[in-house]
Amino acid sequence: MAEALAATGIRTKREAVELGLKTIIRLKQQEQIRQFRGK
């Protein structure tokens, strides 16, 4: 957790978790788009 906070400059654990979850969602959406496009 400390490494994630230092790497992002985020101050709270909650913000770090929220950023991580948003990143996971974005990656899954991109994956679905690639599958739809056949790549």
C-alpha positions in Angstrom: 0.0 0.0 0.0 2.8 2.4 0.9 4.4 1.8 -2.5 1.1 2.6 -4.3 0.7 5.8 -2.3 4.2 6.9 -3.0 4.0 6.0 -6.7 0.8 7.9 -7.4 1.2 10.7 -4.9 -2.2 9.9 -3.5 -2.6 10.8 0.2 -5.2 8.3 1.5 -5.6 4.6 1.2 -9.2 5.1 0.1 -8.2 7.2 -2.9 -5.6 4.5 -3.8 -8.2 1.8 -3.7 -10.7 3.8 -5.7 -8.1 4.6 -8.3 -7.2 0.9 -8.5 -10.8 -0.1 -9.0 -11.4 2.5 -11.7 -8.2 1.3 -13.5 -9.5 -2.3 -13.4 -12.9 -1.2 -14.8 -11.2 0.8 -17.6 -8.9 -2.2 -18.5 -11.9 -4.6 -18.6 -13.8 -2.1 -20.8 -10.9 -1.9 -23.2 -10.6 -5.7 -23.3 -14.3 -6.0 -24.2 -13.9 -3.4 -27.0 -10.9 -5.3 -28.4 -12.9 -8.6 -28.4 -15.8 -6.8 -30.1 -13.5 -5.5 -32.8 -11.9 -9.0 -33.2 -8.4 -8.2 -32.0 
